[in-house]
Amino acid sequence: MATVDYFERKLDDKRRLTIPVEIRNEFESGVVVTRGFGNYLHVYPKSVWDEQVEPLLQGNILDENTADLNVKFRMGKCESPLDQKQGRITLESALIDYAGIDRAVTAVRAGRYWRIMAA
């Protein structure tokens, strides 16, 4: 099976994004959606968030960079299970506004997570 590193979709009227069948297994542990470094969103498998991102956010309590990353990634962060029947995730309105998303989105793999941006 070919690796999916990019896809385009349109959000439905309930702000749901359908994840391609080929990558749904990546999100078996759940989904974490956060603001990205720029005007886009990060979508992490919950297991990746718990094992790789969360430990780095714990960092040195007096380190300003760590504090800035915590603010960026935790403001508006949402966690949810992947809808197993339809393979959808719901994007929160505040995150959609932050990324400037109307309906059409582009998703690109960035290592072990995805960047979701307005198409």
C-alpha positions, 0 to 999 in steps of 0.5 A, spaced: 500 500 500 502 506 498 504 511 503 499 517 504 503 524 505 498 529 503 490 529 502 485 535 500 478 535 503 472 539 505 469 540 512 462 538 512 457 543 515 459 540 522 466 542 522 468 535 521 474 532 517 474 525 514 481 522 515 483 517 509 482 510 510 489 509 509 491 513 515 486 512 520 489 506 523 495 512 525 489 515 530 487 509 533 489 512 540 485 518 539 486 525 536 490 531 538 489 538 535 493 544 536 495 551 533 501 550 529 507 554 529 504 558 523 497 559 521 495 552 520 493 546 525 497 540 528 494 534 528 497 528 532 495 521 534 494 521 541 500 516 542 505 521 539 502 527 543 503 523 549 510 519 548 513 525 544 510 532 545 507 532 552 514 530 555 518 536 551 512 541 554 514 539 561 521 541 560 524 546 565 519 550 568 523 557 568 525 556 560 521 561 556 521 557 550 518 551 553 513 556 556 511 559 549 510 552 546 506 550 552 501 557 551 501 555 543 500 548 543 495 548 549 491 554 547 485 551 544 488 544 544 482 539 543 482 531 544 477 526 541 477 519 539 477 518 531 469 517 529 471 509 527 464 509 523 466 515 518 473 516 520 472 523 522 474 528 527 471 535 529 475 541 528 473 546 534 471 553 531 477 557 535 482 553 531 478 553 524 479 561 525 486 561 527 488 557 521 483 561 516 480 555 514 473 556 510 471 549 508 477 546 503 483 544 507 490 541 505 493 536 510 501 534 509 504 529 513 510 532 517 514 526 520 509 523 525 504 528 525 499 532 520 499 540 518 492 542 516 491 548 513 486 552 508 486 550 501 
